[in-house]
């Protein structure tokens, strides 16, 4: 699947500190989407404490949310295309995803199972009903 281009940061960093700009830039790079906080901070060349302090700022959080929305919007077509390809290839799971997403069928409740481990390492499973529909 081709990689989506990162969203533009044009006017996105207005009013942010240099550290905020660096972190927002690092967050916009698709190569960094799955990085841990530590690895992301290393890429952005900021300290972990700075990362957490930035997220305490409403201004930074708003910019980060706007960026996340842009990333989602640019990624969605590629994901939808891949789901459609799998459905056409015969995947009933992907066919069901499309039918549920378009409202043709309603999702069914999934069984909810509680797992418990006792001290001896034995696992007990208990059916406790259906999940949300």
C-alpha positions as CSV (number, residue, x, y, z in Angstrom):
1,X,0.0,0.0,0.0
2,X,1.5,3.4,-0.9
3,X,2.3,5.7,2.0
4,X,0.1,8.7,2.4
5,X,1.9,12.0,2.2
6,X,2.2,13.8,5.5
7,X,-0.3,16.6,6.0
8,X,1.1,20.1,5.5
9,X,2.1,22.1,8.6
10,X,1.5,25.4,6.8
11,X,0.2,27.8,9.5
12,X,-0.1,24.9,12.0
13,X,2.8,26.0,14.1
14,X,1.8,29.7,14.6
15,X,2.1,30.6,18.2
16,X,4.0,27.5,19.3
17,X,7.4,27.4,21.0
18,X,10.4,26.0,19.1
19,X,9.9,22.7,21.0
20,X,6.3,22.7,20.1
21,X,7.1,23.2,16.4
22,X,9.7,20.4,16.6
23,X,7.3,18.0,18.2
24,X,4.4,18.8,15.8
25,X,6.8,18.4,12.8
26,X,7.9,15.0,14.2
27,X,4.2,14.0,14.7
28,X,3.5,14.8,11.1
29,X,6.0,12.3,9.7
30,X,4.4,9.0,8.8
31,X,7.6,7.2,9.8
32,X,7.0,8.4,13.4
33,X,3.3,7.4,13.8
34,X,4.0,4.3,15.9
35,X,7.0,5.5,17.9
36,X,7.1,5.5,21.6
37,X,7.1,8.8,23.5
38,X,10.9,8.4,24.1
39,X,11.6,7.6,20.5
40,X,9.4,10.5,19.3
41,X,11.2,12.9,21.7
42,X,14.5,11.7,20.3
43,X,13.4,12.4,16.8
44,X,12.1,15.8,17.8
45,X,15.2,16.5,19.8
46,X,13.2,17.4,22.9
47,X,13.1,16.1,26.4
48,X,10.3,13.8,27.6
49,X,9.3,16.3,30.2
50,X,9.0,18.9,27.5
51,X,6.7,16.5,25.6
52,X,4.4,16.2,28.5
53,X,4.5,19.9,29.3
54,X,3.5,20.7,25.7
55,X,0.5,18.4,26.0
56,X,-0.6,20.4,29.1
57,X,-0.9,23.5,26.8
58,X,-4.4,23.9,25.3
59,X,-2.8,25.7,22.3
60,X,-0.5,22.7,21.5
61,X,-3.2,20.1,22.1
62,X,-5.5,22.0,19.7
63,X,-2.7,22.0,17.0
64,X,-2.0,18.3,17.7
65,X,-5.7,17.4,17.3
66,X,-5.9,19.4,14.0
67,X,-2.8,17.5,12.8
68,X,-4.4,14.1,13.8
69,X,-7.6,15.0,11.9
70,X,-5.5,15.9,8.8
71,X,-3.6,12.6,9.1
72,X,-6.8,10.6,9.4
73,X,-8.4,12.4,6.5
74,X,-5.3,11.7,4.2
75,X,-5.1,8.1,5.4
76,X,-8.7,7.1,5.1
77,X,-8.9,6.7,1.3
78,X,-6.0,4.4,1.3
79,X,-7.4,2.2,4.1
80,X,-10.9,2.2,2.4
81,X,-9.3,1.1,-0.9
82,X,-7.4,-1.7,0.8
83,X,-10.6,-2.9,2.6
84,X,-12.4,-2.9,-0.7
85,X,-9.6,-4.8,-2.5
86,X,-9.8,-7.5,0.2
87,X,-13.6,-7.7,0.0
88,X,-13.4,-8.1,-3.8
89,X,-10.8,-10.8,-3.3
90,X,-13.4,-12.7,-1.3
91,X,-12.6,-11.8,2.3
92,X,-15.9,-12.1,4.2
93,X,-14.5,-10.1,7.1
94,X,-13.8,-7.2,4.8
95,X,-17.1,-7.6,3.0
96,X,-18.8,-7.4,6.5
97,X,-16.8,-4.3,7.4
98,X,-18.1,-2.6,4.2
99,X,-21.7,-3.7,4.7
100,X,-21.7,-2.6,8.4
101,X,-20.0,0.7,7.6
102,X,-22.6,1.5,4.9
103,X,-25.5,0.5,7.1
104,X,-26.7,-2.4,4.9
105,X,-26.3,-4.8,7.9
106,X,-26.2,-4.1,11.6
107,X,-23.2,-5.2,13.7
108,X,-24.0,-8.1,15.9
109,X,-23.1,-8.3,19.6
110,X,-19.9,-10.0,20.3
111,X,-19.7,-12.5,23.2
112,X,-18.0,-11.0,26.2
113,X,-15.8,-13.4,28.1
114,X,-14.2,-12.7,31.5
115,X,-10.8,-14.3,32.0
116,X,-9.3,-15.0,35.4
117,X,-6.1,-16.6,36.3
118,X,-5.8,-18.2,39.7
119,X,-2.5,-18.6,41.7
120,X,-1.8,-22.0,40.2
121,X,-1.8,-20.5,36.7
122,X,-5.1,-22.1,35.7
123,X,-7.3,-19.9,33.5
124,X,-11.0,-19.7,34.1
125,X,-13.3,-18.4,31.3
126,X,-16.8,-17.3,31.9
127,X,-19.4,-16.1,29.3
128,X,-21.0,-13.0,30.7
129,X,-23.2,-11.9,27.9
130,X,-23.1,-9.9,24.6
131,X,-21.2,-6.7,24.0
132,X,-22.5,-3.5,22.5
133,X,-24.2,-3.7,19.2
